[in-house]
Amino acid sequence: MAEAPPIMTIAVRERERCEVMEFRRGEVTETDFKDVGVDEMVFDAVGTSFVTYNRKMAVATVFDAVTNSKKFSVEIEKVMGVALSAKGGYLALWKAPEMEGKKENLFIYKTSDQSVIKSFWQPTWPCVAWSPCENTTVTYNPFHGIHIYNDITAEPSLKVPGRWTHVSVSPTSPTSIIAISIPNEKERDTVPTLIKVFRPPKEKSIIEQEIKVDSVSTSWNKKGTAVLVSAQLDSDSSGKSYYGEATLLLFQVQTKKILPINTGNTPIHDVQWNNNGKEFIVVFGKMPDNEAVLYDEKGTQLHKFAIAPRNTVCWSPHNRFFILSGFGNLPGDVVVYDREKLSATTPTAGVIGRFNMSSVTRYSFSPCSRYIMCSTCHPRMTTANKIVIWKHNGEKVFEKKYNELYDSVWRPLSSKLFELRDPSPAAPSSLAAKPAAKAAVFRAAGRNSNLAGSIKSQLSANTNQKSATAYTSNRMGDNFTNWRQEEKKIEQLNTVVGATPVGVVGADIPVKKAPKVKKDVEVEQDPVEDFSKKSYPEVDKALKAAKKKVQACALLNNKDLSSLQPDQVKKLAQFANFKAEVAYLEKLNKAGVTSQ
C-alpha cells in the first residue's frame, strides 16, 4: 500500500503576526502555531525549517517546519535581511550597514548548535548564497568582490575581485556561478556590464559577455546546464520605444554558447523554466496584449500561444501544469494549461481550467501541483487583502479575507511525495468564464467609421434618437479633422450618460459642460521619516523609485480630491515624505554612496 502523502501547510503573515494552516483536499484548518509581532518569515528550500524575525523585540526564531516547534532564538537588533541555507543548516542575519567604521553586520549561524560561525561587513543585501548541498558558501559585495568558501569557518578558497552586483549559484553540483557587474550610474554610458559564468575552484570564465544594461535578472534551469539572463536598458537609443530596450540571453554552460531569444525588443514581463529544466516560457510585448512562447533548453521555439492580456507564467512542481495570467494592472484572467495536451494547430488545446482574480500580488502552485494560491497583499494593495485557493480546473475551493495581509506561502515539499494524476474535468464556472469585459466609454477617433453607431447606442437611453443621429452625422464624419476638440466634448457627455437629460443634444445646440470643482481641500501630509535610519541596499535604484513616487503624487495632486480612491489619498498624504526622500537620496548619490 502506497504511503500517504504529507499534509500540506500554508504560512500566512499578517501585520505583526503569522500563523500556519493545514490544507487537505480543498479544506483549510488552523493549527496551534501563532507568532505575534513577526516582520519576516522565511522557509528553507526543502521545507524542514523556517525563521521569523520580530523587530520590536529584536528576536530571530528558528522553528521546525514539520512540528512547528521552536528550535532556538537569537537576540539581535535592526535586522533587515533574513535567509536560510537550502537545507536549513545555516541562518544568515543582515543588519543595516554603518558606512563609518564598517562594523560587522552579516552574521552566519550554524542552526545545529546556534553558534555564530562567521561575521562580515556587507553593505548590500542579498549578499550570501549556498549550494544545494550546503558545502559551498558564497558571499559578495561591490567593494570586496566574490568570496567562495568550501568551509565557512576557514578562509575563502577563491576570491574573485570586481564590483559584482548580482551573483547566483546553480542548483546542482558541480557548482556553477553566474556573476554580473553593473557599473554605477555615472559610468554606465561608457562602461558596459560584464556577465560571466565560472565554476569554482577556477576563476576563469566558462562564458563571458559584455552588454550595456541598467538592470539584470537571472534564472537557472534545474539541471544547472543553462541560465537565462533578462537585461533591461531604461532608455532606447533609437528613440522608438518609451519602455527602453530589453534583451533575453540563454547562456548554455555545457556548450559554452550564448543564444539571443527573440522578443522583438519589447518589454519582457516574465520568463520561467519548467521544473524539469528542459524548457521555458517567456512572456513579452507591449501592454495590454502580449505574446507567450515556449522554448526548449537549446533556444528552439516549441509552441506559440495566442496573443492575450497576460504578464505572468508559473509552472507546477510536477512540470505538467502551468498558468498564463494577467496580474498587476491587467484584468486578472488566469488560464491553466496541461503541457502534454498543447497543440500547434489548435490554439485552445491544453486548456484545463480558467478563473479570474484581480489585484493578485502573490501566486504559486501547491506542492501536489493541483491547487493554485493567489493572494492580495500589502503594501501593493492596501484594501481587499485576501487569500483565494483555486483547483487547477478553475474551481474555487477556499477564500479568507484579512485586514492587512503581507505574505502567504506553501511550505516547500518535494513533488516526489505526491502522485502525479491526470487533470480533473473543468469546473462549470471555469467553462463559463470569459475574459473581463472592458467598460464601454466614449472614444473620439475621427478616423473610425464605427464610432457613430457606438455613440448612438450609448445616448439612446437618455436622449431621443433623432438628436443623437443629428449629432453624429454632422460632427463625426470620417473626414473630420479636428478630432481632439470633438474628444473633449464627448468626454463632457460622459457626465450626462446615465443621468436625466438636460436638453436635446444636437448639431446647433451647445453641449452642457461638466461643472468644474474648485479644489480647496488639501490632503494632510504624513510626518517626514528619518531616512538616515532606513536601509538602502542600492541607492541608485532607490532614487529612481522615489522619483517615480513623486511623479505619481504630482499627477494625483492635480486631480479633484473627491475623485480619488482611498489608496490614492493615502499615497498623496506621503507626497512631502517622497520629496524629502528624493532630496536625501540625491545627497547620497552625489557623495558617491552606493548603499546605506
N, C-alpha and C positions, 0 to 999 in steps of 0.2 A: 504494500500500500504506500502510495506516494506521501512524502512528508508534507504536512500542511504549511502553506506559506506564512511568513511572519506578518504580524499586524502592522499596517502602515500607519504612520503618525504624522501630524501636521503641527508645526511650531508657529505660533502667532505672537507677534509683538505689537502691543498697543502702546499708548502713551504711558511710559514709566511702568509697564508691567508686561509679562509674557505668560503664555500658557501652552500646554501641549495637549492635543486632542487625538483620539484614536479614530481611524477611518476603516469601516468594514462594509464593503459592498454597498456603497452609497449612503451609509448611516454614520453619523459623527457623534461620538460620545466624549465627554470631558474626562480628563484624568485628574489625579490629586495634585499634579505639578502646577504650581503657580508661583512666579517670582515677581516681586514688586520692585519698582524703581529701576527697571532694566532699560538701558540705552542702546546696547548692542547684543546680538545673538548670532553666533556663527557655529556651523557644523563642520566636522572634518569630512573628507571626501568619501569615506566609506560608511559614515553614519554610526560610528562607535562612541563618539564623544561630541559634546557641544559646550560652548563657553558663553557666558553672559558678562556684561560689564555694567556696573551701577556708578554713574559719575558723581552723584550726590554723596554716596557712601564711600566712593573711591575703592571699590572692591571688584575684582575679576574672579568669577567662579567657574570651575570646570565640572561638568556633570557627565555621568554615564548615560548615553543616549538610549540604551536598552531598558534600563530600570528607572531612569530619571533621578537617580540618587546622586548626591553631591560627592565629588571626589576630593576636591580641595579648593581653597580660595586664596587670593593674593591681594594684599592691600597696596594699592599704587594709585597715585593721583594723576589727573589730567591726561588720561589715555584717550587717544584719538583714533588709533588703529588696532584691530584685533585679528589674529589669524591662527589657525591650527594647521599643522602639517597633515599630509594625506591620510595617515592612519591615526592621527591624534597623539603621536608620541611627543610632539613639541608644541609649545604655545609661544607666540610672539605678541608682545605688547609694545606699542609705539606711542610715545608722548610727543606733544608739540615741541619742536626743537628750539633751543636757545642759541641764537647765532653768535652771541658773545660768549667765549669760553668753550663752546662746543662740548657741552656736557653730554654724557651718555644718555640716550633717550630711547633706544631699542633694546628690549630685554627678552632673551630667549630662555624659556623654562623647559626642563625635562619633566613631563607630566607624571612619570612613574615615581619620582622621588621629590617633586615640587621644588627642585633647586634651580637657581639661575646659573646656566652653564656658559652664557656669553652675553656681553652687552657692548653696544656700539653707539657712536654718534651718527645718526642718519637724518638728513634734512628733509627727505620726501617720503611719502607713503603712497602705494606699496613699495617695499624695498627688500623683501625676503621671499624666497620660494624654495620648495623642496621637490626632489624627485619622488615618484610614486612609492618607491620602497623606502624612502626617508634616509638613504645612505649618502645623499648629496644635498648640501645646503648651499644656496646661492644668495648673496647679498649684493646690493648695487645702489649707487647714487651718482649724481652728476659730478661730484668732486673727487671721489676715490676710485671710481671705476667699478668693475665687477670682481668680487672675491668668491671663489668656489672652495668649499670645504668638504673633504671626504670624512673628516672628523671635526665636528663643530667646536669641540673643546681645544683643538690644536690650531696651528697657524694655517692660513689658506694654502691649498695645494696648487692653486693657479690664480694669478692676478691678471686682469685684462684692463689696462688703463684706457681712459677715454671718458667723454661726457655722455654716459649711457642713460637714457631717459625711460627706456622700456625694455624689460627683459622677460622672456617666457621660456619655461622649461618643458620639454617634450614629455608626454605622459607614459613613455616606455623606456626600457633600458636596452642598449646603452643610451645614456642621457645626451640629448642634443639641446642646444640653447640658441634661441634667436635673440639678438640684441640690436637695439635701434638707438642711434644717436641723432637727436634733433637739435640743431643749433639754437641758441637763444634768439629772441625776436630781432635784435639788432643785426645779427649775422645771416639771417635766413635768405636775404636777397642775393648773397654772394657765396654762401657755403651750403652745399647740398646735404640732405640727410643720408646717413650711412646705415645700411641694413646688412647685417652679417649673420650667418649661421655657422656655428662651430661645435665641435664635440670634444669636451674635456677628456684627457688632460692636455690636449693640444689646443693652442690658441689660434692656430691657422684656420682661416675661413674655409668651410666646405663650399659655401655660396656667398657671394657678396654683391651688393647693388647700391648705387648712389641714385637718389631721386630727390626732387625738390618738393617738399610737403610741409604742412603745418601741424598735422596730427596723423597718428597711425594706430591701428588696432591689428592684433594678430590672432590666429586661431589654428591650433594644431589638430591634425586628424588623430584618431585614437591609436593608430599604429605607429605614430611618430615618424612617418615616412614623408609627410608633406605638411606645409604650413601656408595658410592664406594670409596675405598682407593687404589690408584695406587702407589706402592712403588718401588723404584729403588735403587739397590746397584751397585756402579760403578765397583766393582771387583767381579769375580766369584771364590768362594772358591775352587771349583772343578777344575778350570783351563780349563774347556771345552768351555767356551764362551768368546769371545772378548767383548761382549756387557754388561757383568756383569750379575746380577740376577734381575729379575723383578717379582713382586708379585701383584696380584689383589685380594682384600678382599672386601666382601659385608657385611657391618655392618647393621643388622636388629634391629632397635630401639625398635619395639613393642615386638618381641620375644626374644630380648637380645641375639641374636646369631651372630657369625662371620663365614661366609662361604667363603672358598677359591674358586676362579674361575680359572679353568684350562686354562692356556695359554702356557703350555709346557715349562715353564721357558725361554721363548723367549721374545724379546723386545715388550712392549705394546705401540703401536703407537697412539691409540685413544680409548676412551670409552665415550659414551654419552647416557644419559637417554632419552627415549621418553618423550614428554611433558605431557603425561597422568600419568607418574610416575609408570607405571606398567611393563615396560620392558626396556632393554638397549642393545646396540650393542657394542662389543669390537672388535678392530682390532689388531691383534698381529702376530708375526712371523718374520723370517729373510728376509731381503730385497733380491730381489725386490718383490717376490710373497708372499703375506701374507694371513692369514685366517681372516674371519669375522664371528662372531657367535652372534645370537640373544638369549638373556636370559630373563626370567621373573623376577619379583622382589624377588622371592624366590630362585633364582640361578639355575632354571631348564632350560636346553637348549631347545629352541623352533625351531630354524632354523639355518642351517649351509650353508653359501654361498660358491660358487666355489672359489678356490684359484685364486687370481689375484693381479696385482701390484697396491696396494692401501694402504693408511695410514691414511685416514680421513673418519669420519662419521658425518653427520649433519641431524637432524630431522627438519621437518617443524612445525610451530606453531600449526597446526591442528592435529598433531600426525599421519597423514596418509602417507604422502610422506617422503622419506629420500634419501640421496645420499651416495654412497660409491665412494671414489675418491682417486687418487694417485697424490698428490701435492708435492711441495718441489723438491726433486731430481728425482721423478718419472715422467712419460711422461705427466701426466695431464688428463688421461681418467676419465670421470665422468659418473656414471650410476645412473639414477633416478629410484627409486622403489615406488610401491604402496603397503603399508603394508597389505592391505586387500586381495591382489592377490598373496601373497607368497605361494609357493607350495614346499613341501619336495621332490616330485617326479620329478618336472620339474625345473632344475636349473635357467632357464631364465624367469620363471614365475614371474610376478610382475614388470618386467622392462617396464617403460613407456616412457623413453627417454634416450638419450646418447648425450654427446658432449665432446670436447677436448679443454683444455686451459692449456698451460704450464705456469710455473713460477707464480702460484697463491699464494698470501700471505694472503689474506682476503677472506672470503666466508660466506654467510648467506642467509637464505630464507627470502622472504618478509613477512610482517605480514599477508598477504592473502594466503600464502603458495603456490602460483602459479608461483613465479619467484625466481631465484637464482642469487645473485650478486656476481661476482668474481672479485677481484682486484689484480693488481700487484703493490706493493708499496715499497717506500724507507723505511728504508735503506737496507732491504733484497735484493731488486733488484734495481740497480741504472739506468737501462735502460728499455725502453719499458714499462713505467708506464701507466696503463690504467684501466678503469672500463668497464666490459662487463656484461650485464644482459641477462640471458637465461630464457626462459619459461621452465616449468617443463617437457615439451615433447621434449626438446632438440633444440628448435628454438631460434636462436639469435635475440634479439629484440632491443638491444642498445649497442653502444660502443663509448667510448670517451677516447682520449689519453691525457696524461699530461706529462709535463717536469719532475716534481717531485711531486708525489702523496704520502701522508703519511697515510691517513686513509679514509675509506668510510664506512658509517653505515646507516642502515634503522632507521628511528625514531621509537622507540618502541611503538606498539599499540596492544591492546588486540585482539586476534584471534576471539573473540566472535563478533566483529564488522563486520566480513566478513563471507559471506556464504561459507560453505564447499561444493564444487562442485566436480563432478567426473572428472578424468583427461581427457585432450584433446587428440585426436589421435596423435601418434608420428609424429614428423616432418619428411619429406622426407630425409633431411640431417642427422637426427638422426638415421634413419633406415640404412642409408648407412655408418654411422660412424663405424670405426673399431679401435681397439687399435693401437696406434702409432707403426709402424714397426721399429725394431732396424736396424741401418745401418750395412750393410754387411762388415765385415773386415776379414782378415786372422787370424786364430787362430790355433796355433800348439798344437795339443793334440794327441800325438803319439798313444794313445790307442783308438782313434776314427776312425773306418774304413770308415766313410763317408767323412773324410777330403779331400781325394784326389780329389773327384768329385767337392768339393767346390773350391779348388784351381784352377782346370782346367777351371771352369766356369768363374772365375774372370780374368785369364790370357789369355783366348782365344781371347779377343778383342784386345790384344796388342802383343801377341807372337803366333807363329804357334802352332797348336795343337800337332804336333809331339814332339816338345821340351818340352811343358808342360807335356805331358804324360811321357816323359823320366824322367823329374824332379820328378814327383810324384811317379812313380813306383820304382825308385831307392832310393829315400830318405825318403818316407813317409809310409813305410810298417807298419803293425800293431805291429810288434815286435821291432820296432826301439826304442832303449832305451835312446839315448842321445837327447831327445826331446826339452830340454831347448836351446841347441845350434841351433836346427832347427828353434825354435820360433824366435830367433834373426834374422836369415836370412830371414824369411818370413816377419818380420816387415820391413826389408830393402826393400823387394819387394813392399811394400805399397807405397813407394815413386815413383815406376815405373808405377804402375797401373793407367791408365787414361792419361798417357803421351806417347810420341813417344818412342817405344822400342829402346834401345841402342845396342841390340845384341841378340843372341839366349841364352835363359836361359836353360841350360842342365846339365846333371849329371857331365860332365867333364869340364865345363866352370864355373869359379867363378862368383858369383853374384856381380853386381856392388853395392858398398856400398854408402849409402846416405852421401853426403858431410857434414862434421862437421862444424858447425857455431861457430866461436870464439866469446865468449861473452865478449865484451869490452865496452858495453854500460850499465851503471848503472842507476837505477831509482832514480830520485831526491826525496829526503825524505821530507815529510811534517814537519813543525815545531812541536817540542815536547810540549804537553799540560802541564798545571799546574794541576796535579792530586789532589792537596790538595783542589782545589775548586770544585772537582767533587763529586757527590753523589754515595756512595756505600752502599746500604741497607744491603747487605750481602757480607762481604769481601771474605769469603771462595769461594763462587760461582763466584764472580768477578775475583778472582785469577785464578780459573780453566778456565774460559772463555778466559782470557787474554793469558794464556799459550797455549791454542788451537790456538789462532790467530797467536802467534809467530811460532808455529809448521807449520801452513799452509803457512805462509810467507817464512819460511825456505825452504819448498818444491818448492814454486814458484821461489825462488831466484836461485835454481839450474837449472831452465829451461832456454831455449833460450828466450830472451826478445821478439823477433819477433813472437813467437808462442803464446804469452799471449793475452787473451781477454782484452778489455778496463777496465772492472771492476776488473780484476786480477791485472792490472798495478796500478790502484788506491789503491788496497789493499796493494800491495808491497811498495807503497810510504809511508805507515804508519808503516813499519817494525820497524824502530827506535822508533817510538811512542809506539808500542805494547811492545817492550822490556823494555822501560822505565816504562811503566805501571806495568809490572810484577815485576820489582825491587821495585817500590813504594808499591805495594800491599803486597809483601813479608815482607817488613819492618813493615807494619801494622799488618800482621798476627803474626810475631814474638813478637810484642809488646802486643799481646792479644786483639787488637782492632777488634771487630766483625762487626762494621758498621761505616760508615762515612757520 
